[in-house]
Amino acid sequence: MTCKCLWLGLIVALLPLCSLADDSHYQDYIIGDQAVSLGGAYTAIAADPSGLWYNPAGIVDVRNTSLSLSANLYGIQDSSVGSSEAIFPEDPISKLVIVPSSAGFVQALGRIDHRGQRPFAIGMSIVIPYFRKFSTSEEGTSEDQILGNYRHGYHRAFEDQTLWVGAGGAMRLHDRFSIGVGFVLVHRSVQDAASSFIATDFVGGEFNVYRNAMMDLNFSNDSLLLTAGFKWKIVDNLYFGAMIRSPSLTVYSTGNMRFSRSMADSNGNSGFLPTPEEAAVKSETRINGEARAGIAWILPELLTLSADVSLHMPVSYTLVDIEIEDERARNALRDALLISPSVSRGFVINVNLGAEVQFLNRFSIGLGAYSNFASSPAIPDSDSIRPTQAHVHMIGGTIAFGVKSKHTLTRLGFAYARGSGTDVIAHNDDPSQLALDVQDFERINLTQTYMYFFLASTFMY
C-alpha cells in the first residue's frame, strides 16, 4: 500500500490560503523611526539605531546617545481569491495581528569636534520584522451525494515569527565621509499544528466511511549575515549612502514533524497507513545578498527629501527537509505539506521615496511610497501544478505625524500596501479527496492587503 496518500485536502478546503510565511517579498513592512516616515528611503540618512539595517555608516552622525523604540499598534493582513462575486479571506482569525516592533541604541564615542560630532559610534538593534499567529476550529455536519450526512471536524494553530539581532560600528574618516560594518543574526521559528476528522453514521450495521488526519510541524533555524556601507556628504545638505549585505549562512537548524492518518472503507475493514510517529526536520531560511543606494537632501529643521533603490539577488533554498531514510515515507510527508518545501527567489529591484516637513520647531509630517515586488517566479497555468510561493506585486505608502521635544521625537503613523497576482491552492470537490493518492492543485487570482498603525519614539541624550 502506497504511503503517498494526501490527508490535508479537507484542511485546504477550509483554509484556502494559509501561507507559512511571506518568502516572496522584501518590504512587507518598513522598519525604523524616521525610516517609516520616509517610506523606507533611509540609506543616505541612517542616523538612528535603525540605520544598522539600512546603512551602518550613518549611525556615526548620532550626536551622543540615541535610544529608539518602535511598536506597531494594530496590523491587518488580508488576502482574497477569485472574482468579486466569490471572495473569501486568507484566514478567518488573523485579521488583527501585531506586526514588526524594534528596539535599539547607538552610542557615539570619541572627542567632540568643532561641529559637535564624534568620530566613532557603536550600536545594537533588535527587530521582529515578521510575526503571525492564529487559531481556528470547525465543527458541524455536511451532506454529500455519495456519503450522505456526515460529520467533519477541523482544528489548526499556527505561529511564525522572525527575529533579527544586529550590532555594528561606524567611523568618520573625513568631515564628509564615513564607513560602517555590522553583523546580523536571524532567527526564525514556526509551530504549526493541524487536525481533521470526517465520518458517517452506521448504515445497515456497517460503518461506511471514517477518516482521520493529524500533523504537528515545528522547526527553527538561525542564520548569520554581514553588512557594510558608506555615507558621503556630497555638498552641503546633499547626502549619498550605499550598503551591501552578504548572503546568509545557516548556523543552526532543528525541528520535528509528527504525522498520522487512519481510514475505514464501506465494508468495515479499517487500515492505517504507516508513517513515522515523529520525523526530524531540517530547515533553513536563506537571506539573499542585497545592495542599497540612496540620496537625501536635508534642510535642517525644515525639509527632508530622500530616495532609495535596493537590489535583491536571486536565492534558492530548502525551507523544510524531512530527514528519514525511507524514501517513500519521506515523499509522503513532503506531499502532505501545504507549502512548497523549496523556495526560489529571483532578482528584484525595489524603490523607496519619502518627504518630511518640519514646522513650528517641533512638529513634522512625512509621506512615503515604496514598491514591494514579488521575488517568486511567475506561476504557470498548468494541469500538473504543485504548491509554490504566491506571485503578487505590491505598492505601498506611509504617512506619519511627529512631535519633537528636547530629548524625544515621537511619530504616529499609518502604512498601507496592496497588490494583485496569483497563487496555488488545492482543488477539493468533495471530502473523499482526503483519501486520494494524488491531490489536485489549481492556480487562482490573489489580492493581498497589508495595513498597520505604528508608534515610534527616539530618545536622544
Phi, psi and omega per residue, in radians:
M1 nan 2.264 -3.067
T2 -1.236 2.646 3.122
C3 -1.715 0.206 -3.017
K4 -1.675 0.449 3.082
C5 -1.276 2.183 -3.141
L6 -1.616 2.135 -3.031
W7 -1.778 -0.039 -3.010
L8 -1.690 0.236 -3.120
G9 -1.030 -0.761 -3.139
L10 -1.146 -0.662 3.101
I11 -1.091 -0.723 3.117
V12 -1.089 -0.698 -3.123
A13 -1.129 -0.624 -3.120
L14 -1.426 -0.461 -3.129
L15 -2.311 1.438 -2.944
P16 -1.055 -0.647 -3.029
L17 -2.298 1.526 3.123
C18 -1.960 1.396 -3.109
S19 -1.228 2.277 -3.139
L20 -1.101 -0.739 3.083
A21 -2.885 2.864 3.131
D22 -1.502 1.518 3.090
D23 -1.623 0.480 -3.096
S24 -2.322 0.014 3.123
H25 -2.307 2.822 3.140
Y26 -2.066 -0.252 -3.076
Q27 -2.343 0.871 3.053
D28 -1.053 -0.677 -3.119
Y29 -2.357 2.461 3.069
I30 -1.592 2.299 -3.039
I31 -1.932 2.431 3.063
G32 2.090 2.915 -3.088
D33 -1.384 -1.381 3.110
Q34 -1.186 -0.465 -3.122
A35 -1.045 -0.754 -3.115
V36 -1.250 -0.490 3.058
S37 -1.163 -0.491 -3.114
L38 -1.790 0.298 3.110
G39 1.163 0.411 3.136
G40 1.521 0.034 3.107
A41 -1.486 1.434 -2.923
Y42 -2.333 0.045 -3.036
T43 -1.152 -0.600 -3.125
A44 -1.476 -0.012 -3.133
I45 -2.008 -1.314 2.997
A46 0.888 0.616 -3.037
A47 -1.766 0.796 2.982
D48 -2.728 3.123 -3.064
P49 -0.989 -0.509 3.118
S50 -1.210 -0.212 3.065
G51 -1.040 -0.394 3.079
L52 -1.047 -0.483 -3.137
W53 -1.542 -0.528 -3.080
Y54 -1.647 -0.752 -3.104
N55 -2.970 1.763 -3.057
P56 -1.071 -0.336 3.121
A57 -1.165 -0.411 -3.077
G58 -1.290 -0.334 -3.045
I59 -1.222 -0.283 3.124
V60 -1.204 -0.230 3.112
D61 -1.488 -0.007 2.983
V62 -1.212 2.307 -3.010
R63 -1.176 -0.937 -3.127
N64 -2.289 -1.509 3.112
T65 -2.226 2.375 3.124
S66 -2.282 2.234 3.090
L67 -2.101 2.211 -3.066
S68 -2.149 2.365 3.073
L69 -2.274 2.345 -3.140
S70 -2.448 2.336 3.095
A71 -2.486 2.361 3.062
N72 -1.584 2.164 -2.997
L73 -1.255 -0.915 -3.130
Y74 -2.458 2.466 3.097
G75 -2.379 2.580 3.116
I76 -2.210 2.166 3.009
Q77 -1.961 2.224 -3.088
D78 -2.425 2.425 3.056
S79 -2.408 2.509 3.081
S80 -2.415 2.623 -3.128
V81 -2.232 2.777 3.080
G82 1.532 -2.889 -3.130
S83 -1.468 3.020 -3.136
S84 -1.167 -0.350 3.113
E85 -1.455 -0.262 -3.081
A86 -2.459 1.229 -3.131
I87 -1.860 2.302 3.035
F88 -2.356 2.620 -2.956
P89 -1.341 2.866 3.099
E90 -1.057 -0.819 3.028
D91 -2.692 2.633 -3.000
P92 -1.447 -0.204 -2.983
I93 -1.852 -0.658 -2.925
S94 -1.495 0.555 3.072
K95 -1.156 -0.652 -3.129
L96 -1.860 1.982 -3.086
V97 -2.375 2.705 3.002
I98 -1.623 2.109 -3.089
V99 -2.025 -3.035 -2.597
P100 -0.827 2.450 3.018
S101 -2.263 2.729 -3.102
S102 -2.634 2.760 3.052
A103 -2.627 2.514 -3.141
G104 -2.979 2.948 3.099
F105 -2.520 2.732 3.026
V106 -2.322 2.349 3.087
Q107 -2.074 2.060 3.057
A108 -1.381 2.514 -3.055
L109 -2.294 2.733 3.092
G110 1.694 3.060 -3.113
R111 -1.276 2.537 3.095
I112 -1.374 2.278 3.126
D113 -1.568 -2.992 -3.060
H114 -1.200 -0.268 3.094
R115 -1.670 0.080 -3.121
G116 1.374 0.322 -3.108
Q117 -1.884 2.673 3.083
R118 -1.907 2.705 -3.023
P119 -1.445 -0.297 -3.076
F120 -2.322 2.796 3.045
A121 -2.737 2.552 3.018
I122 -2.244 2.699 -3.118
G123 -2.751 2.892 3.111
M124 -2.562 2.529 -3.127
S125 -2.582 2.526 3.085
I126 -2.156 2.269 -3.070
V127 -2.335 2.418 2.940
I128 -1.901 1.586 -3.064
P129 -1.386 -0.227 -3.117
Y130 -2.614 2.241 3.071
F131 -2.639 2.261 -3.141
R132 -2.559 2.391 -3.103
K133 -2.654 2.371 3.008
F134 -2.731 2.842 3.088
S135 -2.508 2.398 -3.092
T136 -2.522 2.846 3.101
S137 -2.611 2.807 -3.112
E138 -2.609 2.214 3.080
E139 -2.405 2.601 3.090
G140 2.717 -3.002 3.095
T141 -2.158 2.639 3.126
S142 -2.368 2.940 -3.123
E143 -2.199 2.360 -3.139
D144 -2.313 2.547 -3.101
Q145 -1.077 -0.570 -3.120
I146 -1.599 -0.820 -3.052
L147 -1.421 -0.382 -3.021
G148 1.334 -2.615 3.078
N149 -1.319 2.260 3.137
Y150 -2.475 2.743 3.099
R151 -1.655 2.624 3.031
H152 -2.463 2.704 3.122
G153 -2.488 2.695 -3.100
Y154 -2.692 2.463 3.087
H155 -2.609 2.480 3.097
R156 -2.712 2.394 3.026
A157 -2.269 2.329 -2.982
F158 -2.468 2.391 3.061
E159 -2.608 2.275 -3.135
D160 -2.478 2.132 3.134
Q161 -2.509 2.659 3.126
T162 -2.201 2.376 3.130
L163 -2.158 2.221 3.070
W164 -1.933 2.248 3.055
V165 -2.111 2.094 -3.079
G166 -2.238 2.630 3.081
A167 -2.551 2.629 -3.127
G168 -2.966 3.112 3.131
G169 -2.512 2.778 -3.128
A170 -2.411 2.690 -3.132
M171 -2.407 2.390 3.073
R172 -1.589 1.987 -3.137
L173 -1.521 -0.419 -3.063
H174 -2.726 2.895 3.112
D175 -0.975 -0.497 -3.044
R176 -2.001 0.093 -3.002
F177 -2.486 2.341 3.104
S178 -2.469 2.730 3.112
I179 -2.253 2.801 3.116
G180 -2.736 2.681 3.092
V181 -2.390 2.788 3.114
G182 -2.857 2.979 3.038
F183 -2.359 2.714 -3.072
V184 -2.358 2.304 2.991
L185 -1.823 2.158 -3.103
V186 -1.918 2.130 3.109
H187 -2.048 2.264 3.077
R188 -2.227 2.350 3.111
S189 -2.345 2.490 -3.112
V190 -2.358 2.289 2.996
Q191 -2.199 2.094 -3.045
D192 -2.365 2.018 3.102
A193 -2.050 2.493 -3.137
A194 -2.597 2.580 3.072
S195 -2.632 2.754 -3.131
S196 -2.632 2.664 -3.133
F197 -2.622 2.364 3.071
I198 -2.517 2.462 -3.106
A199 -2.755 2.836 2.961
T200 -2.178 2.850 3.115
D201 -1.367 2.941 3.064
F202 -1.212 2.352 3.077
V203 -2.231 2.062 -3.131
G204 1.093 0.547 3.140
G205 1.395 0.059 3.137
E206 -2.013 2.486 3.089
F207 -1.556 1.917 -2.969
N208 -1.220 -1.017 -3.030
V209 -2.449 2.444 3.001
Y210 -2.521 2.341 3.079
R211 -2.393 2.574 3.063
N212 -2.590 2.491 -3.135
A213 -2.570 2.540 3.125
M214 -2.632 2.532 3.097
M215 -2.649 2.453 3.092
D216 -2.462 1.843 -3.082
L217 -1.963 2.197 3.102
N218 -2.387 2.292 3.041
F219 -2.738 2.764 3.064
S220 -2.587 2.697 3.102
N221 -2.620 2.720 3.137
D222 -2.218 2.422 -3.131
S223 -2.338 2.698 -3.141
L224 -2.185 2.395 3.078
L225 -2.503 2.822 -3.081
L226 -2.079 2.632 3.098
T227 -2.305 2.670 3.071
A228 -2.662 2.530 -3.115
G229 -2.764 3.001 3.040
F230 -2.459 2.750 3.103
K231 -2.323 2.300 -3.037
W232 -2.266 2.195 3.032
K233 -1.536 1.768 -3.032
I234 -1.158 -0.973 3.022
V235 -2.462 3.075 3.103
D236 -0.952 2.234 3.061
N237 1.364 -0.069 -3.131
L238 -2.073 2.156 -3.039
Y239 -2.184 2.584 3.041
F240 -2.271 2.398 3.127
G241 -2.417 2.655 3.117
A242 -2.571 2.609 -3.117
M243 -2.536 2.505 2.985
I244 -2.160 2.547 3.136
R245 -2.212 2.335 -3.122
S246 -1.322 2.753 2.932
P247 -1.081 2.616 -3.090
S248 -1.378 2.739 3.063
L249 -2.092 2.088 3.122
T250 -1.235 2.164 -3.093
V251 -1.930 -0.265 -3.127
Y252 -2.789 2.514 3.097
S253 -2.678 2.444 3.076
T254 -2.654 2.751 3.110
G255 2.935 2.933 3.079
N256 -2.669 2.798 -3.126
M257 -2.428 2.099 3.060
R258 -1.805 2.370 -2.955
F259 -2.597 2.304 3.069
S260 -2.656 2.803 3.088
R261 -2.818 2.612 3.114
S262 -2.491 2.870 -3.108
M263 -2.810 2.876 3.058
A264 -2.537 2.498 -3.131
D265 -1.680 -3.120 -3.044
S266 -1.238 -0.258 3.121
N267 -1.568 0.026 3.139
G268 1.508 -0.015 3.095
N269 -1.441 2.075 -3.074
S270 -1.780 2.703 3.119
G271 -2.561 2.737 3.110
F272 -2.219 2.212 3.125
L273 -1.437 1.976 -3.014
P274 -1.283 2.124 2.990
T275 -2.417 2.771 -3.092
P276 -1.038 2.453 3.063
E277 -1.119 -0.577 3.106
E278 -2.606 2.309 3.131
A279 -2.169 2.464 3.083
A280 -1.236 2.516 -3.114
V281 -2.159 2.255 3.013
K282 -1.838 2.412 -3.086
S283 -2.484 2.825 3.008
E284 -2.695 2.604 3.019
T285 -2.191 1.624 -3.013
R286 -1.456 2.221 3.082
I287 -1.621 2.282 -3.076
N288 -1.417 2.900 3.013
G289 -1.197 2.564 -3.090
E290 -2.482 2.553 3.009
A291 -2.250 2.342 3.131
R292 -2.210 2.536 3.038
A293 -2.491 2.484 -3.112
G294 -2.613 2.810 3.097
I295 -2.344 2.511 -3.106
A296 -2.490 2.400 3.042
W297 -1.968 2.048 -2.999
I298 -2.148 2.085 2.937
L299 -1.803 1.861 -3.028
P300 -0.917 2.373 3.100
E301 1.104 0.300 -3.109
L302 -2.419 -1.075 -2.969
L303 -2.611 2.463 3.016
T304 -2.308 2.210 3.033
L305 -2.132 2.333 -3.077
S306 -2.572 2.720 3.105
A307 -2.594 2.462 3.133
D308 -2.269 2.640 2.942
V309 -2.282 2.294 3.126
S310 -2.145 2.399 3.140
L311 -2.018 2.140 -3.097
H312 -1.932 2.148 -3.068
M313 -1.371 2.735 3.100
P314 -1.138 2.639 3.095
V315 -2.737 2.556 3.061
S316 -2.383 2.497 3.138
Y317 -2.789 2.851 3.083
T318 -1.666 1.927 -3.113
L319 -1.209 -0.773 -3.129
V320 -2.360 2.218 3.111
D321 -2.268 2.087 -3.134
I322 -1.394 2.153 -3.062
E323 -1.800 1.346 3.024
I324 -2.347 2.667 -3.037
E325 -1.358 -0.568 -3.111
D326 -1.189 1.918 -3.043
E327 -1.131 -0.710 3.138
R328 -1.125 -0.751 3.116
A329 -1.147 -0.688 3.119
R330 -1.088 -0.743 3.116
N331 -1.145 -0.620 3.118
A332 -1.131 -0.734 3.126
L333 -1.176 -0.696 3.106
R334 -1.111 -0.692 3.141
D335 -1.201 -0.416 -3.132
A336 -1.315 -0.246 -3.131
L337 -1.274 2.381 3.054
L338 -1.374 -0.296 -3.140
I339 -1.747 2.863 3.031
S340 -1.379 2.177 -3.135
P341 -1.208 -0.266 3.117
S342 -2.046 2.479 -3.110
V343 -2.103 2.331 3.087
S344 -2.256 2.220 -3.107
R345 -2.239 2.300 -3.089
G346 -1.666 -3.088 3.141
F347 -1.234 2.312 -3.093
V348 -2.399 2.455 2.995
I349 -2.031 2.186 3.070
N350 -2.031 2.686 -3.100
V351 -2.222 2.437 3.071
N352 -2.228 2.399 3.114
L353 -2.321 2.486 -3.128
G354 -2.676 2.683 3.067
A355 -2.560 2.379 3.114
E356 -2.375 2.272 -3.139
V357 -1.983 2.330 3.068
Q358 -1.885 2.495 -3.118
F359 -2.615 2.708 -3.141
L360 0.982 0.474 3.039
N361 1.166 -0.078 -3.090
R362 -2.533 -0.157 -3.110
F363 -1.962 2.698 3.099
S364 -2.603 2.727 3.020
I365 -2.415 2.311 -3.098
G366 -2.177 2.540 3.084
L367 -2.268 2.421 -3.138
G368 -2.485 2.768 3.058
A369 -2.476 2.593 -3.106
Y370 -2.712 2.720 3.037
S371 -1.765 2.656 3.113
N372 -2.439 1.156 -3.029
F373 -1.269 2.596 -3.139
A374 -1.244 2.372 3.050
S375 -1.677 -0.150 -3.119
S376 -1.346 2.687 3.114
P377 -1.197 2.685 3.079
A378 -1.079 2.531 -3.085
I379 -1.636 2.079 -3.129
P380 -1.284 2.694 3.055
D381 -1.572 1.559 -2.996
S382 -2.267 2.653 3.099
D383 -1.318 -0.364 -3.098
S384 -1.871 0.642 -3.059
I385 -1.323 2.597 3.137
R386 -2.159 2.900 3.121
P387 -0.978 2.434 3.137
T388 -2.681 3.124 -3.140
Q389 -1.314 2.571 3.058
A390 -1.133 2.601 -3.141
H391 -2.115 1.637 -3.064
V392 -2.357 2.107 3.027
H393 -1.544 2.295 -3.056
M394 -2.188 2.637 3.034
I395 -2.208 2.383 -3.079
G396 -2.340 2.960 3.106
G397 -2.614 2.781 3.133
T398 -2.347 2.674 2.988
I399 -2.476 2.391 -3.073
A400 -2.530 2.486 3.066
F401 -1.985 2.328 -3.081
G402 -2.128 2.601 3.064
V403 -2.275 2.226 -3.064
K404 -2.008 2.394 3.014
S405 -2.134 -2.909 -3.079
K406 -1.083 -0.701 -3.057
H407 -2.141 0.014 -3.089
T408 -2.335 2.691 3.015
L409 -2.433 2.010 -3.070
T410 -2.029 2.348 3.131
R411 -2.192 2.390 3.064
L412 -2.144 2.249 -3.040
G413 -2.709 -3.002 -3.042
F414 -2.521 2.424 3.097
A415 -2.240 2.523 -3.080
Y416 -2.531 2.378 3.073
A417 -2.500 2.531 -3.101
R418 -2.646 2.593 3.092
G419 -2.911 2.903 -3.131
S420 -2.262 2.627 3.129
G421 -3.043 -2.441 -3.086
T422 -2.361 2.768 3.075
D423 -2.598 3.099 3.139
V424 -2.157 2.279 3.059
I425 -2.295 2.832 3.098
A426 -1.304 2.412 3.103
H427 -1.653 1.985 -3.013
N428 -2.240 1.898 -3.097
D429 -1.555 -0.536 -3.100
D430 -2.687 2.815 -3.071
P431 -1.103 -0.364 -3.119
S432 -1.146 -0.302 3.128
Q433 -1.136 -0.287 3.088
L434 -0.988 -0.520 -3.063
A435 -1.810 0.123 -3.116
L436 -1.316 2.657 3.106
D437 -1.273 -0.474 -3.097
V438 -2.197 2.264 3.103
Q439 -1.712 2.381 3.139
D440 -1.634 2.411 3.099
F441 -2.139 2.736 3.137
E442 -2.480 2.656 3.057
R443 -1.477 2.386 -3.137
I444 -2.303 2.801 3.028
N445 -1.398 2.431 -3.043
L446 -2.323 2.377 3.021
T447 -2.099 2.238 -3.129
Q448 -2.053 2.497 3.109
T449 -2.377 2.243 3.025
Y450 -2.121 2.309 2.996
M451 -2.656 2.526 -3.126
Y452 -2.759 2.662 3.014
F453 -1.703 2.533 -3.114
F454 -2.386 2.685 3.074
L455 -2.322 2.163 -3.104
A456 -2.346 2.458 3.122
S457 -2.349 2.419 3.037
T458 -2.090 2.268 -3.134
F459 -1.886 2.190 -3.044
M460 -2.109 2.198 -3.102
Y461 -2.315 nan nan
